[in-house]
């Protein structure tokens, strides 16, 4: 899961969307948080292809604002807008 903006702890948002897809496209936010911490470490910094940086909750807010996922109560689900290609 490499990306041109990668630093040791930088995780592109599309990698988190992939974790969600691997769980059927829908799972509890806490399950996604735990999977992300397991995959990328607890010190991971999340971001987008434009270089913006977020904590995990900020990333979910950003992705939701772009239609890439929805947070319905305690459940995260893939949205209607596809993720970037990971360029």
Secondary structure, 3 states (H helix, E strand, C coil): CCCCCCCCCEEEHHHHHHHHHHCCCEEEHHHHHHHHHHHHCCCCEEECCCCCEECHHHHHHHHHHCCCEEEECCEEEECCCCCCCCC
